């Protein structure tokens, strides 16, 4: 198997574009200070991205997925640890699916 030059150029171009997007954000934020509204949005971005990945799974998963999601939400509200709430949700979903066999 050989690597064609046009495929290599496309891969290297995507690498450069990805690097410039990520490094550019850091470079801009080092020089300027975003307004408080933008800072608040950036702090909540990881949770919003997580919900965007989770919503389709909840929509297709039926009641076991909703129970697991509710348990994860409860743990997050009580304890406030994202990793623990994710592990709880996955564990509850696994247990429900194991009991349904």
Buried (B, 14 or more C-beta within 10 A) or exposed (E): EEEEEEEEEEEEEEEEEEEEEEEEEEEEEEEEEEEEEEEEEEEEEEEEEEEEEBEEEBEEBEEBBEBBBEBBEEBBEEEEEBEBBBEBBEEBBEBBEEEEE
